[in-house]
């Protein structure tokens, strides 16, 4: 076997020592157990060892010759408070950081601006590099105070502290309007110009609403301008109890003459800008209340002139 330094800087010398035999023969013509080599380029050395009985064994070692190192450090030079980054040194074979670590890459989580340095060596040749990591504070996210609403009501939530906003509900603006059916917690993530972020949450408590799930649909209306029953509409005990709604009205030939997805609508008996004559129309109505109850209703309504 052969022992010795096999990584040299150009100009360095190394001692290679063979063992395992009584006599030795190197490919450099030396017959000693140890030789001093000073290669100018990567070189392979071979020794043949012999014992007293004339038996032989050979071993080979390659000595790598590298140019003087040029130390470099790469990594993220600006961190949000609490974040970490990997600093990677290059340019040599051995590394020694001012943090005490000896690997080529280290993970750092500075709490304030910090300077890092590394010694890079190849044989007896050394170089050093320095790297500064700045630490910027995180934004402080705030959201609206906790709020209580009745079922079916809406409320506005406003956040501050960032340049961009991302709500758990999908909103992407500082202010959003929400209409939860049950008590819900909304969280917002704010991000500043440095990419640093913070979050805050607000709880919207929803109190159950007493809903009388009743619908009244008139069977006639008279759009004659006398102020009485001039418009056809649907009446609810509490309009806030309505979650979804649709109304479609057809004439006796099956042509759709009116439709609405709003529970509060008014129809004066017009179609495509034309006032329709007295007739009986068929309506199809769908209502879904906040409780989940659904109403599907078909009926007739008379237009009286």
Residue pairs with C-beta under 8 A, 6 or more apart in sequence:
1 18
1 19
1 20
1 59
2 16
2 17
2 18
2 45
2 47
2 59
2 60
2 61
3 16
3 17
3 19
4 14
4 15
4 16
4 17
4 61
4 63
5 14
5 15
5 63
5 123
6 14
6 61
6 62
6 63
6 64
7 63
7 64
7 66
7 93
7 122
7 123
8 14
8 39
8 63
8 64
8 65
8 66
8 122
8 123
9 65
9 66
9 67
9 68
9 69
9 122
9 123
9 124
9 125
10 40
10 65
10 66
10 67
10 68
10 125
11 38
11 125
12 38
12 123
12 124
12 125
13 36
13 37
13 38
14 36
14 37
14 38
14 63
15 34
15 35
15 36
15 37
16 34
16 35
16 36
16 37
16 45
16 47
16 61
16 63
17 33
17 34
18 24
18 26
18 33
18 34
18 47
18 49
18 59
19 33
19 49
20 49
20 57
20 59
21 49
21 50
21 51
21 56
21 57
22 49
22 50
22 51
22 52
23 31
23 49
23 50
24 30
24 31
24 32
24 33
24 47
24 48
24 49
24 50
25 31
25 47
25 48
25 50
26 35
26 45
26 46
26 47
27 45
27 46
27 47
28 35
28 37
28 45
35 45
37 43
37 45
37 63
39 63
39 65
40 65
41 65
42 62
42 63
42 64
42 65
43 62
43 63
43 65
44 60
44 61
44 62
44 63
45 60
45 61
45 62
45 63
46 58
46 59
46 60
47 58
47 59
48 56
48 57
48 58
49 56
49 57
49 58
49 59
50 56
66 92
66 93
66 122
66 123
67 122
68 122
68 125
68 127
69 91
69 92
69 93
69 120
69 121
69 122
69 125
69 126
69 127
70 91
70 120
70 127
71 89
71 90
71 91
71 92
71 118
71 119
71 120
71 127
71 128
71 129
72 89
72 90
72 91
72 129
73 87
73 88
73 89
73 116
73 118
73 129
73 130
73 131
74 87
74 88
74 90
75 85
75 86
75 87
75 88
75 131
75 133
76 85
76 133
77 131
77 132
77 133
77 134
78 133
78 134
78 135
78 136
78 194
79 85
79 109
79 110
79 133
79 134
79 135
79 136
80 135
80 136
80 138
80 194
80 195
80 196
80 197
81 111
81 135
81 136
81 137
81 138
81 196
82 109
82 138
83 109
84 107
84 108
84 109
85 107
85 108
85 133
86 105
86 106
86 107
87 105
87 106
87 107
87 108
87 116
87 131
87 133
88 104
88 105
89 95
89 97
89 104
89 105
89 118
89 120
89 129
90 104
90 120
91 120
91 127
91 129
92 120
92 121
92 122
92 126
92 127
93 121
93 122
94 102
94 120
94 121
94 122
95 102
95 103
95 104
95 118
95 119
95 120
95 121
96 102
96 118
96 119
96 121
97 106
97 116
97 117
97 118
98 116
98 117
98 118
99 106
99 108
99 116
106 116
108 114
108 116
108 133
110 133
110 135
111 135
112 135
113 132
113 133
113 134
113 135
114 132
114 133
114 135
115 130
115 131
115 132
115 133
116 130
116 131
116 132
116 133
117 128
117 129
117 130
117 131
118 128
118 129
119 126
119 127
119 128
120 126
120 127
120 128
120 129
121 127
136 194
136 196
137 196
138 192
138 196
138 197
138 198
139 161
139 162
139 190
139 191
139 192
139 196
139 197
139 198
140 161
140 198
141 159
141 160
141 161
141 162
141 188
141 189
141 190
141 197
141 198
141 199
141 200
142 159
142 160
142 161
142 200
143 157
143 158
143 159
143 186
143 187
143 188
143 200
143 201
143 202
144 156
144 157
144 158
144 159
144 202
145 202
146 202
146 203
146 204
146 205
147 155
147 157
147 202
147 203
147 204
147 205
148 204
148 205
148 206
148 207
149 155
149 180
149 204
149 205
149 206
149 207
150 206
150 207
150 209
150 240
151 181
151 206
151 207
151 208
151 209
151 211
151 240
151 290
152 179
152 181
152 209
152 240
152 241
152 243
152 290
153 179
153 240
154 177
154 178
154 179
155 177
155 178
155 179
155 204
156 175
156 176
156 177
157 167
157 175
157 176
157 177
157 178
157 186
157 188
157 202
157 204
158 174
158 175
159 165
159 167
159 174
159 175
159 188
159 190
159 200
160 174
160 190
161 190
161 198
161 200
162 190
162 191
162 192
162 197
162 198
163 190
163 191
163 192
163 193
164 172
164 190
164 191
165 171
165 172
165 173
165 174
165 188
165 189
165 190
165 191
166 172
166 188
166 189
166 191
167 176
167 186
167 187
167 188
167 189
168 186
168 187
168 188
169 176
169 178
169 186
176 186
178 184
178 186
178 204
180 204
180 206
181 206
181 243
181 290
182 206
183 203
183 204
183 205
183 206
184 203
184 204
184 206
185 201
185 202
185 203
185 204
186 201
186 202
186 203
186 204
187 199
187 200
187 201
187 202
188 199
188 200
188 201
188 202
189 197
189 198
189 199
190 197
190 198
190 199
190 200
191 197
209 238
209 240
209 241
209 290
210 238
211 237
211 238
211 240
211 241
211 289
211 290
211 291
212 237
212 238
212 241
213 237
213 241
213 289
213 291
213 293
213 295
214 236
214 237
215 234
215 235
215 236
215 285
215 287
215 295
215 297
216 234
216 235
216 236
217 234
217 235
217 283
217 285
217 297
217 299
217 301
218 229
218 232
218 233
218 235
218 301
219 299
219 300
219 301
219 302
220 229
220 301
220 302
220 303
220 304
221 229
221 230
221 231
221 232
221 269
221 301
221 302
221 303
221 304
222 228
222 229
222 230
222 303
222 304
222 305
223 230
223 231
223 268
223 269
223 275
223 303
223 305
224 230
224 305
230 268
231 266
231 267
231 268
232 266
232 267
232 268
232 269
232 301
232 303
233 264
233 265
233 266
233 267
234 247
234 263
234 265
234 285
236 242
236 263
239 263
239 264
240 290
241 289
241 290
241 291
242 263
242 287
242 288
242 289
242 290
243 288
243 289
243 290
244 286
244 287
244 288
245 260
245 261
245 262
245 263
245 285
245 286
245 287
245 288
246 259
246 260
246 261
246 285
246 286
247 258
247 259
247 260
247 265
247 283
247 284
247 285
247 286
248 256
248 258
248 259
248 283
248 284
248 285
249 256
249 257
249 258
249 259
249 267
249 281
249 282
249 283
249 301
250 256
250 257
250 281
250 282
250 283
250 284
251 257
251 271
251 276
251 279
251 281
252 279
252 280
252 281
252 282
257 271
257 276
257 281
258 267
258 271
260 267
263 287
269 275
269 276
269 303
270 276
276 303
277 303
277 305
278 302
278 303
278 304
278 305
279 302
279 303
280 300
280 301
280 302
280 303
281 300
281 301
281 302
281 303
282 298
282 299
282 300
283 298
283 299
283 300
283 301
284 296
284 297
284 298
285 295
285 296
285 297
285 298
285 299
286 294
286 295
286 296
286 297
287 294
287 295
287 297
288 294
288 295
289 295
